[in-house]
Amino acid sequence: MKAVDALWEAALDGDEHRATDVVLEAAAELGHEAALLDVVGGVQRRVGGEWAANRISVAQEHAITAINDRAVTALSITRPRVEPVNGRVTVACVDGEWHALPARLLAEVLALRGFAVDYLGAQVPTPHLITHLHRTGPDVVALSSSIATRLPSAHATMTACQAAGVPVMVGGAAFGPDGEYARRFGANAWAADARSAADMLLSQELPRPTARYQPIDHLPHLADQEYTLVTRNARDLVRSVYRGLEDRVPAMLSYSDEQKHHTAEDLAHIVEFLATALYVDDDALFRAFLSWTGDVLGARGVPPQVLEPALTLLSEQLRDFPRAQRMLALVPDRTFSA
């Protein structure tokens, strides 16, 4: 689509005015919803792939997203006024989720479709969200999460919202491409994208929750405490693995402070994703993360095999954790092949 390419070039150049002109022209030609989801959304989908392929930096990624966000503001100001006759929806990102633009796009589309929308933005602490629900009484709360490591927080937030009597629709990459984790967590609805979310809310009324659940009711394997113990001891695990790597990878002794910091961050991400995989008891989630990490390292000229000693050391630290052992044992030969 020409408008996507034009917006990409403008945002990559840091030209906010040109980017805004592109989306406003797209809205005039295609309609506001298409401009939001196909043009702005199309550029945002490109951003992640370009960063992973090492073709743009983190700073460029943030700058492009900021320009797109301001373009959405311009669209919001110029959108047609639609009477909110289809109920009230609270749209929020789960606690710890900073990727707010997908949720904002949903909020804008729902407003175009005739819903009254409370858009709360990124990283909404659950207690504050629940207070808001009690104060405003929405028909639905729509929760967004893009990163899998936010799944435990998402599950707790869903359970709290449902306990407050509000049905929960969820969306975002964190819940899996087919919404597997949404179903596992007992969400009232899952939508693959903003259009399908709006279509669903227009076509059906989500019933008010009546059952009272705790997270363990959906995930009985949590009773083995592996997730809890790995999460509680994550910092110690990272320290132990880092020290072990210094013994096994002598080159680390000459690392700069920046290299040491990045190595520790990478180890922390591995432990965090392992904990998340333990939470949902899904080996594939951990394997997919390591495969993606291997691709990112490869794009930056780092052999992905450097992860293997870290995984071995982590396995040694978690020798008494059967599910963690299972996940770590299944990984190397399938993830780091050339």
Rosetta blueprint (number, residue, H / E / L):
1 M L
2 K H
3 A H
4 V H
5 D H
6 A H
7 L H
8 W H
9 E H
10 A H
11 A H
12 L H
13 D L
14 G L
15 D L
16 E H
17 H H
18 R H
19 A H
20 T H
21 D H
22 V H
23 V H
24 L H
25 E H
26 A H
27 A H
28 A H
29 E H
30 L H
31 G L
32 H H
33 E H
34 A H
35 A H
36 L H
37 L H
38 D H
39 V H
40 V H
41 G H
42 G H
43 V H
44 Q H
45 R H
46 R H
47 V H
48 G H
49 G H
50 E H
51 W H
52 A H
53 A L
54 N L
55 R L
56 I L
57 S L
58 V H
59 A H
60 Q H
61 E H
62 H H
63 A H
64 I H
65 T H
66 A H
67 I H
68 N H
69 D H
70 R H
71 A H
72 V H
73 T H
74 A H
75 L H
76 S H
77 I H
78 T H
79 R L
80 P L
81 R L
82 V L
83 E L
84 P L
85 V L
86 N L
87 G L
88 R E
89 V E
90 T E
91 V E
92 A E
93 C E
94 V L
95 D L
96 G L
97 E L
98 W L
99 H L
100 A L
101 L H
102 P H
103 A H
104 R H
105 L H
106 L H
107 A H
108 E H
109 V H
110 L H
111 A H
112 L H
113 R L
114 G L
115 F L
116 A E
117 V E
118 D E
119 Y E
120 L E
121 G E
122 A L
123 Q L
124 V L
125 P L
126 T H
127 P H
128 H H
129 L H
130 I H
131 T H
132 H H
133 L H
134 H H
135 R H
136 T H
137 G L
138 P L
139 D L
140 V E
141 V E
142 A E
143 L E
144 S E
145 S L
146 S L
147 I L
148 A H
149 T H
150 R H
151 L H
152 P H
153 S H
154 A H
155 H H
156 A H
157 T H
158 M H
159 T H
160 A H
161 C H
162 Q H
163 A H
164 A L
165 G L
166 V L
167 P L
168 V E
169 M E
170 V E
171 G E
172 G L
173 A H
174 A H
175 F H
176 G L
177 P L
178 D L
179 G L
180 E H
181 Y H
182 A H
183 R H
184 R H
185 F L
186 G L
187 A L
188 N L
189 A E
190 W E
191 A L
192 A L
193 D L
194 A H
195 R H
196 S H
197 A H
198 A H
199 D H
200 M H
201 L H
202 L H
203 S H
204 Q L
205 E L
206 L L
207 P L
208 R L
209 P L
210 T L
211 A L
212 R L
213 Y L
214 Q L
215 P H
216 I H
217 D H
218 H H
219 L L
220 P H
221 H H
222 L H
223 A H
224 D H
225 Q L
226 E H
227 Y H
228 T H
229 L H
230 V H
231 T H
232 R H
233 N L
234 A H
235 R H
236 D H
237 L H
238 V H
239 R H
240 S H
241 V H
242 Y H
243 R H
244 G H
245 L H
246 E H
247 D H
248 R H
249 V L
250 P H
251 A H
252 M H
253 L H
254 S H
255 Y L
256 S L
257 D H
258 E H
259 Q H
260 K H
261 H H
262 H H
263 T H
264 A H
265 E H
266 D H
267 L H
268 A H
269 H H
270 I H
271 V H
272 E H
273 F H
274 L H
275 A H
276 T H
277 A H
278 L H
279 Y H
280 V H
281 D L
282 D L
283 D H
284 A H
285 L H
286 F H
287 R H
288 A H
289 F H
290 L H
291 S H
292 W H
293 T H
294 G H
295 D H
296 V H
297 L H
298 G H
299 A H
300 R L
301 G L
302 V L
303 P L
304 P H
305 Q H
306 V H
307 L H
308 E H
309 P H
310 A H
311 L H
312 T H
313 L H
314 L H
315 S H
316 E H
317 Q H
318 L L
319 R L
320 D L
321 F L
322 P H
323 R H
324 A H
325 Q H
326 R H
327 M H
328 L H
329 A H
330 L L
331 V L
332 P H
333 D H
334 R H
335 T H
336 F L
337 S L
338 A L
